[in-house]
Amino acid sequence: MNKVLVIQSASIGDVILATALIESLHRSFPEASIDFLVKKGNETLFTGHPFLHKVITWNKRSGKYTGLLQIIRQIRKTKYDLVINIQRFFLTGLLTIFSGGRETRGFSKNPLALLFTCRIKHQIGNNIHEVNRNHALISDLVVSGNLLPHLYPSISDEAAVDHLTSGRYYTISPASLWFTKQYPVQKWVELFHHIPPDANVFLLGAPDDQDICNDIIAQSLHPRIINLAGKLSFLQSAALMKQARMNFTNDSAPMHLASAVNAPVTAIYCSTVPEFGFGPLSDNSVIVEVSEKLYCRPCGLHGFRSCPEGHFKCAVNIDTAQLKQRL
């Protein structure tokens, strides 16, 4: 097993969870050259990663199909011994079967799975964590015991946030790509009533999340809130999370970012449920969700742009006291 390619060109959270395969592959094949194919924009997660030989990026927003053909030509030249496709979509299946890999593996739900060397059943909703689902693709190859996702903030990443880490502080990542996975602004404001006034609170997120962060600041009376949305890289955010008293997130990418550096995390689940298998993995992690049984929850795997029932009870009925206990 000299050359291995792992394909995961989905969202940030899925890519972070896929790093567990990198850890397990490296442990079993420490001399192997491991490459990782990701969507353009996610490659910065792996700056200075000690176990990756190369990160291949696929620009899905511009020249998507031209880029795919270029990547196929590139990876065919590498002559991989093993190609692992974590995704269940046609284009990554196409990439896999034309990779020229001596052995190709993926999930049976991929439309082109019949052309893979090895196919594994994929099922969501049975309490099996995504990390373990992914490891099923290599369970016969690696030594016993699945390793966890891991990212490696550098010394420079830690230095970039060093001036922020003195004293007691919390991070809150209030945004999500999906509205129904996003804890409402007014509920975050309720939490701020309980955060000690001498503690700093850093709001984290992408540049597009600045508005929701500013909205929270405008409605809160807490004196020490700092909006860092769009101002830190992924690895700098992870470095900041590592030393926080607590990190509060939705069921979204920042939760996985915390898991990848074993940072304390409190994950709020609104429309989705932990049974899907994407929960936090840090040693100090707790899931907070509505206590009552709602007929409409979960309403989908990823959520919606608005509550299908119009009441959003899965979020607004969460008791803030559950969060207060984690301060």
Phi and psi restraints in degrees (value plus and minus 20) as a CYANA .aco file:
   2 ASN   PHI    -113.7   -73.7
   2 ASN   PSI     -56.4   -16.4
   3 LYS   PHI    -152.1  -112.1
   3 LYS   PSI     105.2   145.2
   4 VAL   PHI    -148.8  -108.8
   4 VAL   PSI     118.5   158.5
   5 LEU   PHI    -141.4  -101.4
   5 LEU   PSI     109.2   149.2
   6 VAL   PHI    -130.9   -90.9
   6 VAL   PSI     110.4   150.4
   7 ILE   PHI    -130.5   -90.5
   7 ILE   PSI      98.9   138.9
   8 GLN   PHI    -172.2  -132.2
   8 GLN   PSI      72.2   112.2
   9 SER   PHI    -124.6   -84.6
   9 SER   PSI       6.5    46.5
  10 ALA   PHI    -108.3   -68.3
  10 ALA   PSI    -170.7  -130.7
  11 SER   PHI     -96.7   -56.7
  11 SER   PSI     151.9   191.9
  12 ILE   PHI     -76.9   -36.9
  12 ILE   PSI     -67.6   -27.6
  13 GLY   PHI     -80.0   -40.0
  13 GLY   PSI     -63.5   -23.5
  14 ASP   PHI     -83.2   -43.2
  14 ASP   PSI     -58.3   -18.3
  15 VAL   PHI     -86.3   -46.3
  15 VAL   PSI     -62.9   -22.9
  16 ILE   PHI     -80.7   -40.7
  16 ILE   PSI     -64.5   -24.5
  17 LEU   PHI     -83.0   -43.0
  17 LEU   PSI     -52.0   -12.0
  18 ALA   PHI     -89.6   -49.6
  18 ALA   PSI     -36.7     3.3
  19 THR   PHI     -84.7   -44.7
  19 THR   PSI     -37.7     2.3
  20 ALA   PHI     -81.1   -41.1
  20 ALA   PSI     -54.0   -14.0
  21 LEU   PHI     -86.1   -46.1
  21 LEU   PSI     -57.6   -17.6
  22 ILE   PHI     -80.4   -40.4
  22 ILE   PSI     -63.7   -23.7
  23 GLU   PHI     -81.3   -41.3
  23 GLU   PSI     -67.0   -27.0
  24 SER   PHI     -89.3   -49.3
  24 SER   PSI     -60.0   -20.0
  25 LEU   PHI     -83.9   -43.9
  25 LEU   PSI     -61.4   -21.4
  26 HIS   PHI     -86.0   -46.0
  26 HIS   PSI     -58.9   -18.9
  27 ARG   PHI     -82.5   -42.5
  27 ARG   PSI     -59.5   -19.5
  28 SER   PHI    -103.4   -63.4
  28 SER   PSI     -50.7   -10.7
  29 PHE   PHI    -150.9  -110.9
  29 PHE   PSI      50.4    90.4
  30 PRO   PHI     -81.7   -41.7
  30 PRO   PSI     -42.1    -2.1
  31 GLU   PHI    -113.1   -73.1
  31 GLU   PSI     -24.9    15.1
  32 ALA   PHI     -91.6   -51.6
  32 ALA   PSI     128.6   168.6
  33 SER   PHI    -112.5   -72.5
  33 SER   PSI      93.2   133.2
  34 ILE   PHI    -128.4   -88.4
  34 ILE   PSI     104.6   144.6
  35 ASP   PHI    -132.3   -92.3
  35 ASP   PSI     134.4   174.4
  36 PHE   PHI    -152.9  -112.9
  36 PHE   PSI     105.9   145.9
  37 LEU   PHI    -121.1   -81.1
  37 LEU   PSI     102.7   142.7
  38 VAL   PHI    -154.0  -114.0
  38 VAL   PSI     145.4   185.4
  39 LYS   PHI     -89.5   -49.5
  39 LYS   PSI     121.6   161.6
  40 LYS   PHI     -76.8   -36.8
  40 LYS   PSI     113.0   153.0
  41 GLY   PHI      91.2   131.2
  41 GLY   PSI     -47.3    -7.3
  42 ASN   PHI    -113.8   -73.8
  42 ASN   PSI     -26.4    13.6
  43 GLU   PHI     -85.5   -45.5
  43 GLU   PSI     -43.8    -3.8
  44 THR   PHI     -88.8   -48.8
  44 THR   PSI     -32.4     7.6
  45 LEU   PHI     -82.6   -42.6
  45 LEU   PSI     -42.9    -2.9
  46 PHE   PHI    -135.4   -95.4
  46 PHE   PSI      -2.1    37.9
  47 THR   PHI     -79.3   -39.3
  47 THR   PSI      99.5   139.5
  48 GLY   PHI      54.9    94.9
  48 GLY   PSI      -4.9    35.1
  49 HIS   PHI     -83.1   -43.1
  49 HIS   PSI     107.6   147.6
  50 PRO   PHI     -93.0   -53.0
  50 PRO   PSI     -38.4     1.6
  51 PHE   PHI    -128.9   -88.9
  51 PHE   PSI     -20.7    19.3
  52 LEU   PHI    -123.8   -83.8
  52 LEU   PSI     114.6   154.6
  53 HIS   PHI    -102.4   -62.4
  53 HIS   PSI     -63.2   -23.2
  54 LYS   PHI    -171.5  -131.5
  54 LYS   PSI     123.4   163.4
  55 VAL   PHI    -131.9   -91.9
  55 VAL   PSI      99.0   139.0
  56 ILE   PHI    -117.3   -77.3
  56 ILE   PSI     109.2   149.2
  57 THR   PHI    -129.1   -89.1
  57 THR   PSI     122.4   162.4
  58 TRP   PHI    -140.8  -100.8
  58 TRP   PSI      95.1   135.1
  59 ASN   PHI    -101.5   -61.5
  59 ASN   PSI      84.5   124.5
  60 LYS   PHI    -108.1   -68.1
  60 LYS   PSI     -30.2     9.8
  61 ARG   PHI    -114.3   -74.3
  61 ARG   PSI     -43.1    -3.1
  62 SER   PHI    -158.0  -118.0
  62 SER   PSI     102.5   142.5
  63 GLY   PHI      41.1    81.1
  63 GLY   PSI      23.9    63.9
  64 LYS   PHI     -76.3   -36.3
  64 LYS   PSI     -68.8   -28.8
  65 TYR   PHI     -99.7   -59.7
  65 TYR   PSI     -55.1   -15.1
  66 THR   PHI     -83.1   -43.1
  66 THR   PSI     -62.6   -22.6
  67 GLY   PHI     -82.4   -42.4
  67 GLY   PSI     -57.6   -17.6
  68 LEU   PHI     -81.9   -41.9
  68 LEU   PSI     -64.6   -24.6
  69 LEU   PHI     -83.0   -43.0
  69 LEU   PSI     -59.1   -19.1
  70 GLN   PHI     -84.8   -44.8
  70 GLN   PSI     -59.8   -19.8
  71 ILE   PHI     -86.1   -46.1
  71 ILE   PSI     -61.9   -21.9
  72 ILE   PHI     -78.9   -38.9
  72 ILE   PSI     -64.5   -24.5
  73 ARG   PHI     -82.4   -42.4
  73 ARG   PSI     -59.8   -19.8
  74 GLN   PHI     -84.3   -44.3
  74 GLN   PSI     -68.2   -28.2
  75 ILE   PHI     -94.8   -54.8
  75 ILE   PSI     -46.5    -6.5
  76 ARG   PHI     -83.8   -43.8
  76 ARG   PSI     -54.5   -14.5
  77 LYS   PHI     -87.8   -47.8
  77 LYS   PSI     -46.7    -6.7
  78 THR   PHI     -94.5   -54.5
  78 THR   PSI     -47.8    -7.8
  79 LYS   PHI      38.0    78.0
  79 LYS   PSI      46.2    86.2
  80 TYR   PHI     -89.7   -49.7
  80 TYR   PSI     123.4   163.4
  81 ASP   PHI     -96.1   -56.1
  81 ASP   PSI     -52.9   -12.9
  82 LEU   PHI    -163.4  -123.4
  82 LEU   PSI     110.2   150.2
  83 VAL   PHI    -139.9   -99.9
  83 VAL   PSI     101.9   141.9
  84 ILE   PHI    -133.3   -93.3
  84 ILE   PSI      97.3   137.3
  85 ASN   PHI    -125.4   -85.4
  85 ASN   PSI      91.1   131.1
  86 ILE   PHI    -101.3   -61.3
  86 ILE   PSI     -40.1    -0.1
  87 GLN   PHI    -108.3   -68.3
  87 GLN   PSI     143.4   183.4
  88 ARG   PHI    -140.6  -100.6
  88 ARG   PSI      17.8    57.8
  89 PHE   PHI    -140.1  -100.1
  89 PHE   PSI     136.2   176.2
  90 PHE   PHI     -78.4   -38.4
  90 PHE   PSI     -67.1   -27.1
  91 LEU   PHI     -85.6   -45.6
  91 LEU   PSI     -58.5   -18.5
  92 THR   PHI     -91.4   -51.4
  92 THR   PSI     -48.6    -8.6
  93 GLY   PHI     -85.3   -45.3
  93 GLY   PSI     -61.1   -21.1
  94 LEU   PHI     -81.8   -41.8
  94 LEU   PSI     -64.3   -24.3
  95 LEU   PHI     -80.6   -40.6
  95 LEU   PSI     -59.2   -19.2
  96 THR   PHI     -86.7   -46.7
  96 THR   PSI     -67.9   -27.9
  97 ILE   PHI     -92.8   -52.8
  97 ILE   PSI     -43.3    -3.3
  98 PHE   PHI    -118.6   -78.6
  98 PHE   PSI     -10.9    29.1
  99 SER   PHI     -90.6   -50.6
  99 SER   PSI     -42.7    -2.7
 100 GLY   PHI      58.7    98.7
 100 GLY   PSI     -10.1    29.9
 101 GLY   PHI     -85.4   -45.4
 101 GLY   PSI     120.5   160.5
 102 ARG   PHI     -82.9   -42.9
 102 ARG   PSI     -56.1   -16.1
 103 GLU   PHI    -154.8  -114.8
 103 GLU   PSI     114.1   154.1
 104 THR   PHI    -144.1  -104.1
 104 THR   PSI     117.3   157.3
 105 ARG   PHI    -154.0  -114.0
 105 ARG   PSI     126.0   166.0
 106 GLY   PHI    -191.1  -151.1
 106 GLY   PSI    -198.6  -158.6
 107 PHE   PHI    -104.8   -64.8
 107 PHE   PSI     128.0   168.0
 108 SER   PHI     -86.6   -46.6
 108 SER   PSI     -36.3     3.7
 109 LYS   PHI     -96.1   -56.1
 109 LYS   PSI     -33.0     7.0
 110 ASN   PHI     -85.9   -45.9
 110 ASN   PSI     113.4   153.4
 111 PRO   PHI     -77.4   -37.4
 111 PRO   PSI     -43.4    -3.4
 112 LEU   PHI    -127.8   -87.8
 112 LEU   PSI      -1.4    38.6
 113 ALA   PHI     -80.9   -40.9
 113 ALA   PSI     -49.0    -9.0
 114 LEU   PHI     -81.5   -41.5
 114 LEU   PSI     -40.1    -0.1
 115 LEU   PHI    -115.0   -75.0
 115 LEU   PSI     -19.8    20.2
 116 PHE   PHI    -100.5   -60.5
 116 PHE   PSI     135.6   175.6
 117 THR   PHI     -87.1   -47.1
 117 THR   PSI     -58.8   -18.8
 118 CYS   PHI    -156.5  -116.5
 118 CYS   PSI     113.4   153.4
 119 ARG   PHI    -143.6  -103.6
 119 ARG   PSI     114.9   154.9
 120 ILE   PHI    -140.9  -100.9
 120 ILE   PSI     119.1   159.1
 121 LYS   PHI     -86.8   -46.8
 121 LYS   PSI     121.6   161.6
 122 HIS   PHI    -144.4  -104.4
 122 HIS   PSI     110.8   150.8
 123 GLN   PHI    -164.5  -124.5
 123 GLN   PSI     110.2   150.2
 124 ILE   PHI    -131.1   -91.1
 124 ILE   PSI     120.6   160.6
 125 GLY   PHI      88.9   128.9
 125 GLY   PSI     -11.2    28.8
 126 ASN   PHI    -133.5   -93.5
 126 ASN   PSI       1.3    41.3
 127 ASN   PHI      50.2    90.2
 127 ASN   PSI     -12.9    27.1
 128 ILE   PHI    -103.8   -63.8
 128 ILE   PSI     106.8   146.8
 129 HIS   PHI     -90.1   -50.1
 129 HIS   PSI     129.6   169.6
 130 GLU   PHI     -76.1   -36.1
 130 GLU   PSI     -55.6   -15.6
 131 VAL   PHI     -80.2   -40.2
 131 VAL   PSI     -62.2   -22.2
 132 ASN   PHI     -93.7   -53.7
 132 ASN   PSI     -55.3   -15.3
 133 ARG   PHI     -78.7   -38.7
 133 ARG   PSI     -66.9   -26.9
 134 ASN   PHI     -84.7   -44.7
 134 ASN   PSI     -58.2   -18.2
 135 HIS   PHI     -85.7   -45.7
 135 HIS   PSI     -41.6    -1.6
 136 ALA   PHI     -79.5   -39.5
 136 ALA   PSI     -43.4    -3.4
 137 LEU   PHI     -90.4   -50.4
 137 LEU   PSI     -40.7    -0.7
 138 ILE   PHI    -151.1  -111.1
 138 ILE   PSI      -4.5    35.5
 139 SER   PHI     -80.2   -40.2
 139 SER   PSI     -48.5    -8.5
 140 ASP   PHI    -106.1   -66.1
 140 ASP   PSI     -25.6    14.4
 141 LEU   PHI    -124.2   -84.2
 141 LEU   PSI     -51.9   -11.9
 142 VAL   PHI    -121.4   -81.4
 142 VAL   PSI     141.6   181.6
 143 VAL   PHI     -86.9   -46.9
 143 VAL   PSI     141.6   181.6
 144 SER   PHI     -81.8   -41.8
 144 SER   PSI     127.7   167.7
 145 GLY   PHI      72.3   112.3
 145 GLY   PSI      98.5   138.5
 146 ASN   PHI    -102.0   -62.0
 146 ASN   PSI     113.5   153.5
 147 LEU   PHI    -105.9   -65.9
 147 LEU   PSI     144.0   184.0
 148 LEU   PHI    -115.8   -75.8
 148 LEU   PSI     144.3   184.3
 149 PRO   PHI     -80.4   -40.4
 149 PRO   PSI     127.8   167.8
 150 HIS   PHI    -172.3  -132.3
 150 HIS   PSI     114.9   154.9
 151 LEU   PHI    -140.9  -100.9
 151 LEU   PSI     141.1   181.1
 152 TYR   PHI    -148.9  -108.9
 152 TYR   PSI      60.4   100.4
 153 PRO   PHI     -78.1   -38.1
 153 PRO   PSI     116.9   156.9
 154 SER   PHI    -104.3   -64.3
 154 SER   PSI     155.1   195.1
 155 ILE   PHI     -80.0   -40.0
 155 ILE   PSI     -57.6   -17.6
 156 SER   PHI     -89.7   -49.7
 156 SER   PSI     -53.1   -13.1
 157 ASP   PHI     -84.1   -44.1
 157 ASP   PSI     -63.9   -23.9
 158 GLU   PHI     -87.2   -47.2
 158 GLU   PSI     -57.1   -17.1
 159 ALA   PHI     -85.2   -45.2
 159 ALA   PSI     -52.6   -12.6
 160 ALA   PHI     -85.9   -45.9
 160 ALA   PSI     -45.3    -5.3
 161 VAL   PHI    -133.2   -93.2
 161 VAL   PSI     -16.2    23.8
 162 ASP   PHI     -77.0   -37.0
 162 ASP   PSI     -56.7   -16.7
 163 HIS   PHI     -90.0   -50.0
 163 HIS   PSI     -30.8     9.2
 164 LEU   PHI    -117.9   -77.9
 164 LEU   PSI     -32.7     7.3
 165 THR   PHI    -113.9   -73.9
 165 THR   PSI     -17.4    22.6
 166 SER   PHI    -100.8   -60.8
 166 SER   PSI     121.8   161.8
 167 GLY   PHI      59.7    99.7
 167 GLY   PSI    -194.8  -154.8
 168 ARG   PHI    -102.4   -62.4
 168 ARG   PSI     108.2   148.2
 169 TYR   PHI    -170.1  -130.1
 169 TYR   PSI     138.3   178.3
 170 TYR   PHI    -146.9  -106.9
 170 TYR   PSI     135.7   175.7
 171 THR   PHI    -139.2   -99.2
 171 THR   PSI     125.3   165.3
 172 ILE   PHI    -150.2  -110.2
 172 ILE   PSI     107.9   147.9
 173 SER   PHI    -132.4   -92.4
 173 SER   PSI      72.1   112.1
 174 PRO   PHI    -103.5   -63.5
 174 PRO   PSI     -32.7     7.3
 175 ALA   PHI    -119.9   -79.9
 175 ALA   PSI     143.6   183.6
 176 SER   PHI    -171.7  -131.7
 176 SER   PSI     136.0   176.0
 177 LEU   PHI     -84.8   -44.8
 177 LEU   PSI     -44.6    -4.6
 178 TRP   PHI    -134.5   -94.5
 178 TRP   PSI     108.3   148.3
 179 PHE   PHI     -77.8   -37.8
 179 PHE   PSI     -62.7   -22.7
 180 THR   PHI     -98.1   -58.1
 180 THR   PSI     -21.4    18.6
 181 LYS   PHI    -120.8   -80.8
 181 LYS   PSI     -17.0    23.0
 182 GLN   PHI    -126.3   -86.3
 182 GLN   PSI      98.4   138.4
 183 TYR   PHI     -80.8   -40.8
 183 TYR   PSI     112.2   152.2
 184 PRO   PHI     -84.9   -44.9
 184 PRO   PSI     132.4   172.4
 185 VAL   PHI     -75.5   -35.5
 185 VAL   PSI     -66.0   -26.0
 186 GLN   PHI     -83.3   -43.3
 186 GLN   PSI     -47.8    -7.8
 187 LYS   PHI     -95.5   -55.5
 187 LYS   PSI     -57.2   -17.2
 188 TRP   PHI     -82.5   -42.5
 188 TRP   PSI     -59.6   -19.6
 189 VAL   PHI     -82.2   -42.2
 189 VAL   PSI     -57.7   -17.7
 190 GLU   PHI     -79.8   -39.8
 190 GLU   PSI     -61.1   -21.1
 191 LEU   PHI     -82.1   -42.1
 191 LEU   PSI     -58.1   -18.1
 192 PHE   PHI     -82.1   -42.1
 192 PHE   PSI     -44.0    -4.0
 193 HIS   PHI     -82.4   -42.4
 193 HIS   PSI     -42.6    -2.6
 194 HIS   PHI    -124.4   -84.4
 194 HIS   PSI     -28.6    11.4
 195 ILE   PHI    -100.2   -60.2
 195 ILE   PSI     108.3   148.3
 196 PRO   PHI     -73.7   -33.7
 196 PRO   PSI     117.7   157.7
 197 PRO   PHI     -86.1   -46.1
 197 PRO   PSI     -37.3     2.7
 198 ASP   PHI    -111.2   -71.2
 198 ASP   PSI     -18.2    21.8
 199 ALA   PHI    -117.0   -77.0
 199 ALA   PSI     119.7   159.7
 200 ASN   PHI    -100.1   -60.1
 200 ASN   PSI     126.5   166.5
 201 VAL   PHI    -147.2  -107.2
 201 VAL   PSI     100.1   140.1
 202 PHE   PHI    -125.0   -85.0
 202 PHE   PSI     102.7   142.7
 203 LEU   PHI    -110.8   -70.8
 203 LEU   PSI     102.2   142.2
 204 LEU   PHI    -130.3   -90.3
 204 LEU   PSI     134.9   174.9
 205 GLY   PHI     141.0   181.0
 205 GLY   PSI    -194.0  -154.0
 206 ALA   PHI    -104.2   -64.2
 206 ALA   PSI     149.7   189.7
 207 PRO   PHI     -74.3   -34.3
 207 PRO   PSI     -55.1   -15.1
 208 ASP   PHI     -89.7   -49.7
 208 ASP   PSI     -31.0     9.0
 209 ASP   PHI    -113.5   -73.5
 209 ASP   PSI     -17.0    23.0
 210 GLN   PHI     -82.9   -42.9
 210 GLN   PSI     -56.2   -16.2
 211 ASP   PHI     -84.0   -44.0
 211 ASP   PSI     -66.6   -26.6
 212 ILE   PHI     -86.5   -46.5
 212 ILE   PSI     -54.5   -14.5
 213 CYS   PHI     -86.0   -46.0
 213 CYS   PSI     -62.6   -22.6
 214 ASN   PHI     -85.5   -45.5
 214 ASN   PSI     -54.7   -14.7
 215 ASP   PHI     -83.9   -43.9
 215 ASP   PSI     -62.2   -22.2
 216 ILE   PHI     -83.0   -43.0
 216 ILE   PSI     -65.4   -25.4
 217 ILE   PHI     -81.1   -41.1
 217 ILE   PSI     -60.9   -20.9
 218 ALA   PHI     -84.3   -44.3
 218 ALA   PSI     -50.7   -10.7
 219 GLN   PHI    -115.5   -75.5
 219 GLN   PSI     -30.4     9.6
 220 SER   PHI    -119.4   -79.4
 220 SER   PSI     128.9   168.9
 221 LEU   PHI    -118.7   -78.7
 221 LEU   PSI     -17.3    22.7
 222 HIS   PHI     -86.3   -46.3
 222 HIS   PSI     114.5   154.5
 223 PRO   PHI    -102.7   -62.7
 223 PRO   PSI     -28.8    11.2
 224 ARG   PHI    -151.4  -111.4
 224 ARG   PSI      32.7    72.7
 225 ILE   PHI    -120.6   -80.6
 225 ILE   PSI     111.7   151.7
 226 ILE   PHI    -145.3  -105.3
 226 ILE   PSI     105.1   145.1
 227 ASN   PHI    -106.3   -66.3
 227 ASN   PSI      89.7   129.7
 228 LEU   PHI    -128.6   -88.6
 228 LEU   PSI      -9.0    31.0
 229 ALA   PHI     -79.1   -39.1
 229 ALA   PSI     104.2   144.2
 230 GLY   PHI      62.0   102.0
 230 GLY   PSI     -19.5    20.5
 231 LYS   PHI    -124.6   -84.6
 231 LYS   PSI     -31.0     9.0
 232 LEU   PHI    -142.4  -102.4
 232 LEU   PSI     129.6   169.6
 233 SER   PHI     -96.2   -56.2
 233 SER   PSI     151.9   191.9
 234 PHE   PHI     -76.7   -36.7
 234 PHE   PSI     -68.6   -28.6
 235 LEU   PHI     -91.3   -51.3
 235 LEU   PSI     -51.3   -11.3
 236 GLN   PHI     -87.7   -47.7
 236 GLN   PSI     -60.3   -20.3
 237 SER   PHI     -81.4   -41.4
 237 SER   PSI     -62.1   -22.1
 238 ALA   PHI     -82.5   -42.5
 238 ALA   PSI     -60.7   -20.7
 239 ALA   PHI     -82.5   -42.5
 239 ALA   PSI     -58.4   -18.4
 240 LEU   PHI     -88.5   -48.5
 240 LEU   PSI     -59.3   -19.3
 241 MET   PHI     -85.4   -45.4
 241 MET   PSI     -53.2   -13.2
 242 LYS   PHI     -76.1   -36.1
 242 LYS   PSI     -55.7   -15.7
 243 GLN   PHI    -124.5   -84.5
 243 GLN   PSI     -15.6    24.4
 244 ALA   PHI     -90.7   -50.7
 244 ALA   PSI     130.3   170.3
 245 ARG   PHI     -82.3   -42.3
 245 ARG   PSI     -60.4   -20.4
 246 MET   PHI    -180.1  -140.1
 246 MET   PSI     127.5   167.5
 247 ASN   PHI    -135.4   -95.4
 247 ASN   PSI     102.4   142.4
 248 PHE   PHI    -124.0   -84.0
 248 PHE   PSI     107.2   147.2
 249 THR   PHI    -158.6  -118.6
 249 THR   PSI     146.5   186.5
 250 ASN   PHI    -104.7   -64.7
 250 ASN   PSI    -197.7  -157.7
 251 ASP   PHI     -97.0   -57.0
 251 ASP   PSI      60.2   100.2
 252 SER   PHI    -177.1  -137.1
 252 SER   PSI    -194.8  -154.8
 253 ALA   PHI     -74.3   -34.3
 253 ALA   PSI     -62.4   -22.4
 254 PRO   PHI     -78.8   -38.8
 254 PRO   PSI     -49.8    -9.8
 255 MET   PHI     -81.5   -41.5
 255 MET   PSI     -63.3   -23.3
 256 HIS   PHI     -91.7   -51.7
 256 HIS   PSI     -51.9   -11.9
 257 LEU   PHI     -82.2   -42.2
 257 LEU   PSI     -61.9   -21.9
 258 ALA   PHI     -84.1   -44.1
 258 ALA   PSI     -62.5   -22.5
 259 SER   PHI     -79.9   -39.9
 259 SER   PSI     -57.5   -17.5
 260 ALA   PHI     -92.0   -52.0
 260 ALA   PSI     -32.5     7.5
 261 VAL   PHI    -142.8  -102.8
 261 VAL   PSI      -5.6    34.4
 262 ASN   PHI      33.8    73.8
 262 ASN   PSI      22.8    62.8
 263 ALA   PHI    -107.7   -67.7
 263 ALA   PSI     129.1   169.1
 264 PRO   PHI     -82.8   -42.8
 264 PRO   PSI     118.5   158.5
 265 VAL   PHI    -167.6  -127.6
 265 VAL   PSI     121.3   161.3
 266 THR   PHI    -138.7   -98.7
 266 THR   PSI      93.6   133.6
 267 ALA   PHI    -123.6   -83.6
 267 ALA   PSI     106.3   146.3
 268 ILE   PHI    -119.2   -79.2
 268 ILE   PSI     102.3   142.3
 269 TYR   PHI    -125.7   -85.7
 269 TYR   PSI     101.2   141.2
 270 CYS   PHI    -121.0   -81.0
 270 CYS   PSI    -112.1   -72.1
 271 SER   PHI     -98.9   -58.9
 271 SER   PSI     -41.4    -1.4
 272 THR   PHI    -113.5   -73.5
 272 THR   PSI     152.7   192.7
 273 VAL   PHI    -153.2  -113.2
 273 VAL   PSI     131.6   171.6
 274 PRO   PHI     -81.6   -41.6
 274 PRO   PSI     -45.0    -5.0
 275 GLU   PHI     -81.2   -41.2
 275 GLU   PSI     -37.1     2.9
 276 PHE   PHI     -86.9   -46.9
 276 PHE   PSI     -43.5    -3.5
 277 GLY   PHI      75.7   115.7
 277 GLY   PSI       9.5    49.5
 278 PHE   PHI    -141.5  -101.5
 278 PHE   PSI       7.0    47.0
 279 GLY   PHI     -94.0   -54.0
 279 GLY   PSI     151.2   191.2
 280 PRO   PHI     -88.7   -48.7
 280 PRO   PSI     132.8   172.8
 281 LEU   PHI    -143.5  -103.5
 281 LEU   PSI     -17.6    22.4
 282 SER   PHI     -85.4   -45.4
 282 SER   PSI     133.7   173.7
 283 ASP   PHI     -78.8   -38.8
 283 ASP   PSI     -59.3   -19.3
 284 ASN   PHI    -126.0   -86.0
 284 ASN   PSI      66.9   106.9
 285 SER   PHI    -161.5  -121.5
 285 SER   PSI     122.1   162.1
 286 VAL   PHI    -159.2  -119.2
 286 VAL   PSI     121.0   161.0
 287 ILE   PHI    -122.2   -82.2
 287 ILE   PSI     111.2   151.2
 288 VAL   PHI    -133.4   -93.4
 288 VAL   PSI     110.5   150.5
 289 GLU   PHI    -170.5  -130.5
 289 GLU   PSI     148.7   188.7
 290 VAL   PHI     -83.8   -43.8
 290 VAL   PSI     119.2   159.2
 291 SER   PHI     -99.8   -59.8
 291 SER   PSI     -49.4    -9.4
 292 GLU   PHI    -100.5   -60.5
 292 GLU   PSI     132.4   172.4
 293 LYS   PHI    -104.1   -64.1
 293 LYS   PSI      95.6   135.6
 294 LEU   PHI    -121.3   -81.3
 294 LEU   PSI     113.1   153.1
 295 TYR   PHI     -84.2   -44.2
 295 TYR   PSI     -43.2    -3.2
 296 CYS   PHI    -118.9   -78.9
 296 CYS   PSI     -18.1    21.9
 297 ARG   PHI    -132.4   -92.4
 297 ARG   PSI     109.5   149.5
 298 PRO   PHI    -100.4   -60.4
 298 PRO   PSI     129.7   169.7
 299 CYS   PHI    -116.8   -76.8
 299 CYS   PSI     -24.5    15.5
 300 GLY   PHI     153.2   193.2
 300 GLY   PSI     146.1   186.1
 301 LEU   PHI     -89.2   -49.2
 301 LEU   PSI     -58.1   -18.1
 302 HIS   PHI    -129.0   -89.0
 302 HIS   PSI     -43.5    -3.5
 303 GLY   PHI      86.4   126.4
 303 GLY   PSI    -194.9  -154.9
 304 PHE   PHI    -155.4  -115.4
 304 PHE   PSI     150.8   190.8
 305 ARG   PHI     -94.6   -54.6
 305 ARG   PSI     -37.7     2.3
 306 SER   PHI    -175.0  -135.0
 306 SER   PSI     143.1   183.1
 307 CYS   PHI     -88.7   -48.7
 307 CYS   PSI     101.1   141.1
 308 PRO   PHI     -79.0   -39.0
 308 PRO   PSI     -46.7    -6.7
 309 GLU   PHI    -115.4   -75.4
 309 GLU   PSI     -30.4     9.6
 310 GLY   PHI      64.3   104.3
 310 GLY   PSI     -22.0    18.0
 311 HIS   PHI    -131.5   -91.5
 311 HIS   PSI     -44.7    -4.7
 312 PHE   PHI      33.1    73.1
 312 PHE   PSI      20.2    60.2
 313 LYS   PHI     -83.7   -43.7
 313 LYS   PSI     -46.9    -6.9
 314 CYS   PHI     -83.5   -43.5
 314 CYS   PSI     -38.9     1.1
 315 ALA   PHI    -127.2   -87.2
 315 ALA   PSI     -71.1   -31.1
 316 VAL   PHI     -91.4   -51.4
 316 VAL   PSI     -39.1     0.9
 317 ASN   PHI    -113.2   -73.2
 317 ASN   PSI     -15.2    24.8
 318 ILE   PHI     -91.7   -51.7
 318 ILE   PSI     110.9   150.9
 319 ASP   PHI     -98.1   -58.1
 319 ASP   PSI     101.7   141.7
 320 THR   PHI     -80.9   -40.9
 320 THR   PSI     -41.8    -1.8
 321 ALA   PHI     -80.6   -40.6
 321 ALA   PSI     -49.7    -9.7
 322 GLN   PHI     -84.1   -44.1
 322 GLN   PSI     -55.5   -15.5
 323 LEU   PHI     -97.3   -57.3
 323 LEU   PSI     -57.9   -17.9
 324 LYS   PHI     -77.9   -37.9
 324 LYS   PSI     -56.1   -16.1
 325 GLN   PHI     -84.0   -44.0
 325 GLN   PSI     -37.0     3.0
 326 ARG   PHI    -118.8   -78.8
 326 ARG   PSI     -16.3    23.7
